[in-house]
Amino acid sequence: MARLGRSTWAFGERQVAVMAAATVAGSLEGQGPLSDAFDVVLDDDRVGQDTWERAEQWMFRRAAGLACEKAGTPPESLDLVIGADLNAQLTSFFIGLRDLARPMLGVYSACASICEALAVSGLAVSTGFADVVLAGTSSHTCTAERQFRYPTEYGVQRPPTAQRTVTGAGAAVIARGRGPWQITHATIGEITDFGVKSPWEMGAAMAPAACDTLRRHLDDTGRSLDDYDLVVTGDLGRVGSNILRNLLVEEGVAKPDIVAARVFDCGALIYREDQPEVFSGGSGAACSTLVTFGHLFREMQRGRIRRLLLCATGALLSQVSAQQGETIPAISHAIAFERGD
């Protein structure tokens, strides 16, 4: 393992691998264009639970169990479990997986949390402090809305710039050596704050963070966008991803044709534009997790993507900060994947 520049960890070839990944998607996500890439698609987003929060905990537990099963890894053999969600005190992660009885680390970078979890997993595995790690995230539109905006039952009118929090959960088993997908680099982001205050403008708040982290990653590694078959941001939606593309061109990261051909967004991929109540697209801690662990990993296995860069993005607001009129700082972390042999 080596550090490149100020922000990037290089794990080396064949050192850190994703051995298996699993996804559980909500009903609306299952009606989108990527539905056949998910392991489980729910008919009922409440899955028989008496609260939305318990439903999200169920999804996290199901995704974790499926990932261990697909990897052939008994839960008791996990050295470390790392995860995140959007509920206060990470209750979906901690309560949902409390029966694992394994060492656990809860992390938080809002919708960028999956990349933080994967970065810490890679660090633990590459240094030998853990042999097998489970990493995952979850989110649920009905828990996140009342956490950060208004309960769904209020029926508050949303503007076109709003994004729908993705309902779902995903988990992956990470270990040393060779696997279907190798993790080669992790770039740790820095806080950006462009003064956005509205919780309906998440894409605008997060786009500068994605641009900053992507530029740092390329500078640290000496790579260009041409070195990746695909660069995907996590949760910018259609509005935010357009802002990002303009920023990348304005800052000289790449020419417009390269940006248009290489840079896409998980929040814009997970829903069809004509689906109801999705507005500018998806967001949430499960957004980039579902798209990456489901659709993009499958495309890598099929040989359509050899090298992938995921730059998940997070808006770091809370109920308190929003009510106090605080601006919304944002962060983005990046993980580089390569197809395993």
BATOR-868499 format. One line per 8 residues: their letters; for each residue x, y, z of C-alpha. Coordinates in steps of 0.02 Angstrom, whole numbers. Last residue first. Example, Ala and Ser with C-alpha at 12.3 -4.5 7.8 and 13.67 -1.06 7.14 Angstrom:
BEGIN
SA = 684:-53:357 | 615:-225:390;
# end
This chain:
BEGIN
DGREFAIA = -471:-614:-684 | -529:-463:-588 | -605:-309:-668 | -534:-150:-597 | -613:-36:-468 | -562:141:-417 | -649:215:-264 | -684:401:-244;
HSIAPITE = -745:503:-97 | -855:657:-114 | -900:787:16 | -1031:922:37 | -1066:1072:146 | -1247:1131:151 | -1269:1310:213 | -1342:1339:385;
GQQASVQS = -1516:1413:403 | -1539:1351:581 | -1675:1229:528 | -1557:1151:401 | -1417:1133:529 | -1534:1051:655 | -1612:925:538 | -1441:882:471;
LLAGTACL = -1337:932:320 | -1183:850:250 | -1231:825:68 | -1137:670:8 | -1062:617:-157 | -1001:449:-223 | -858:457:-346 | -849:282:-422;
LLRRIRGR = -708:252:-546 | -720:98:-658 | -588:1:-756 | -627:-146:-868 | -808:-111:-913 | -901:-209:-1047 | -817:-372:-999 | -975:-459:-941;
QMERFLHG = -907:-462:-764 | -881:-274:-773 | -1060:-247:-832 | -1121:-352:-686 | -1019:-246:-566 | -1099:-92:-644 | -1280:-150:-628 | -1291:-224:-454;
FTVLTSCA = -1149:-176:-337 | -1126:-9:-426 | -1308:42:-455 | -1367:-21:-286 | -1223:57:-188 | -1230:221:-285 | -1410:247:-229 | -1410:159:-60;
AGSGGSFV = -1343:307:40 | -1473:420:-38 | -1499:506:-205 | -1603:472:-360 | -1665:575:-506 | -1713:755:-544 | -1899:725:-508 | -1921:543:-454;
EPQDERYI = -2105:557:-405 | -2174:467:-556 | -2062:374:-679 | -2044:463:-847 | -1858:500:-826 | -1823:318:-794 | -1741:285:-627 | -1573:211:-573;
LAGCDFVR = -1464:295:-703 | -1484:479:-658 | -1444:449:-475 | -1299:336:-524 | -1220:479:-622 | -1119:479:-784 | -947:538:-841 | -855:452:-985;
AAVIDPKA = -929:502:-1154 | -993:675:-1107 | -832:716:-1013 | -726:661:-1159 | -829:763:-1283 | -822:917:-1172 | -633:917:-1152 | -557:860:-988;
VGEEVLLN = -504:922:-817 | -487:1100:-883 | -578:1183:-739 | -718:1245:-851 | -738:1072:-931 | -750:982:-764 | -866:1117:-696 | -986:1100:-844;
RLINSGVR = -995:912:-822 | -1026:934:-637 | -1170:1056:-663 | -1251:933:-783 | -1229:795:-654 | -1312:903:-522 | -1470:934:-622 | -1488:755:-684;
GLDGTVVL = -1461:674:-516 | -1307:710:-413 | -1307:551:-311 | -1158:442:-337 | -1042:500:-474 | -992:378:-608 | -832:374:-710 | -830:241:-846;
DYDDLSRG = -701:158:-958 | -567:242:-858 | -392:290:-917 | -469:416:-1037 | -527:518:-888 | -344:553:-852 | -218:470:-738 | -68:537:-646;
TDDLHRRL = -130:451:-488 | -129:602:-373 | -184:727:-506 | -324:614:-570 | -387:581:-395 | -377:765:-348 | -478:815:-502 | -611:684:-463;
TDCAAPAM = -618:741:-283 | -641:925:-328 | -770:891:-464 | -872:779:-350 | -867:910:-213 | -922:1045:-335 | -1073:938:-386 | -1135:910:-207;
AAGMEWPS = -1229:1070:-168 | -1305:1086:-343 | -1364:906:-337 | -1437:927:-163 | -1547:1075:-211 | -1709:1025:-123 | -1623:1036:46 | -1604:1224:10;
KVGFDTIE = -1452:1310:82 | -1322:1312:-57 | -1171:1417:-8 | -1038:1336:-116 | -967:1228:22 | -832:1099:-14 | -764:976:113 | -618:868:61;
GITAHTIQ = -622:696:-18 | -525:538:16 | -464:452:-142 | -465:262:-136 | -366:157:-259 | -351:-21:-325 | -510:-110:-271 | -517:-271:-372;
WPGRGRAI = -680:-347:-436 | -711:-531:-471 | -582:-582:-341 | -397:-592:-310 | -308:-567:-145 | -358:-491:21 | -542:-484:65 | -698:-377:42;
VAAGAGTV = -875:-445:58 | -1004:-324:-11 | -1170:-254:48 | -1316:-162:-29 | -1477:-86:34 | -1633:-12:-42 | -1750:135:-56 | -1671:277:-155;
TRQATPPR = -1704:452:-91 | -1796:545:-227 | -1713:703:-291 | -1777:882:-293 | -1733:1000:-436 | -1909:986:-508 | -1982:1065:-349 | -2068:959:-217;
QVGYETPY = -2245:987:-153 | -2263:926:27 | -2382:778:45 | -2372:781:235 | -2374:589:239 | -2201:585:160 | -2129:662:317 | -2040:827:280;
RFQREATC = -1857:867:246 | -1701:786:321 | -1755:646:436 | -1937:643:381 | -1883:618:200 | -1744:497:247 | -1858:369:331 | -1989:365:193;
THSSTGAL = -1863:364:50 | -1764:222:125 | -1575:210:137 | -1446:73:158 | -1258:50:159 | -1130:-90:153 | -960:-160:197 | -916:-336:258;
VVDAFGTS = -732:-365:294 | -623:-521:280 | -438:-531:324 | -426:-385:443 | -279:-289:518 | -171:-350:374 | -128:-178:308 | -216:-209:142;
VALGSVAL = -372:-278:226 | -399:-135:349 | -361:0:221 | -473:-81:91 | -616:-88:216 | -586:94:264 | -597:144:80 | -750:33:50;
AECISACA = -844:111:197 | -797:287:140 | -853:245:-37 | -1018:178:29 | -1041:333:137 | -1049:460:-5 | -1238:481:19 | -1209:548:195;
SYVGLMPR = -1023:538:235 | -1046:432:390 | -958:279:459 | -1015:146:583 | -878:23:631 | -921:-151:690 | -829:-298:770 | -944:-450:751;
ALDRLGIF = -1100:-502:848 | -1199:-524:687 | -1362:-501:784 | -1338:-312:788 | -1347:-300:599 | -1511:-204:578 | -1490:-113:743 | -1317:-46:701;
FSTLQANL = -1341:-16:516 | -1521:47:515 | -1486:144:675 | -1345:248:605 | -1354:371:751 | -1485:474:659 | -1545:387:501 | -1450:409:338;
DAGIVLDL = -1364:240:329 | -1189:174:357 | -1080:20:363 | -921:-68:412 | -915:-248:477 | -748:-319:533 | -662:-487:553 | -801:-584:470;
SEPPTGAK = -788:-771:503 | -947:-776:609 | -1046:-715:459 | -1002:-874:363 | -915:-827:200 | -963:-923:43 | -955:-759:-51 | -1135:-774:-112;
ECALGAAR = -1195:-818:63 | -1099:-675:144 | -1172:-552:18 | -1348:-623:42 | -1339:-604:231 | -1280:-426:220 | -1416:-380:94 | -1551:-458:203;
RFMWQEAR = -1491:-370:362 | -1485:-202:273 | -1660:-230:202 | -1730:-279:372 | -1656:-122:451 | -1741:-19:316 | -1908:-100:357 | -1879:-68:541;
EWTDQGVR = -1858:117:501 | -2016:120:395 | -2115:59:545 | -2230:-89:583 | -2136:-210:471 | -2219:-318:338 | -2090:-281:204 | -2126:-93:217;
DDDLVVDF = -2066:-60:40 | -2191:-189:-22 | -2159:-279:-187 | -1973:-282:-149 | -1839:-321:-278 | -1702:-441:-223 | -1539:-481:-312 | -1538:-322:-415;
ADSLPGQG = -1474:-313:-596 | -1643:-355:-675 | -1718:-192:-611 | -1589:-77:-693 | -1710:22:-804 | -1829:66:-662 | -1979:-29:-595 | -1873:-116:-464;
ELSGAVTA = -1815:53:-400 | -1999:94:-371 | -2022:-67:-271 | -1866:-52:-165 | -1702:-138:-203 | -1600:-267:-106 | -1423:-289:-171 | -1282:-413:-146;
AAMVAVQR = -1094:-410:-175 | -960:-544:-183 | -771:-562:-171 | -731:-377:-182 | -542:-382:-190 | -394:-296:-107 | -214:-343:-148 | -225:-399:-329;
EGFAWTSR = -138:-243:-393 | -85:-113:-267 | -184:-31:-128 | -151:147:-183 | -220:274:-57 | -258:447:-125 | -276:617:-41 | -113:707:-13;
GLRAM = -11:643:-159 | -10:455:-183 | -2:354:-24 | 61:177:-38 | 0:0:0;
# end
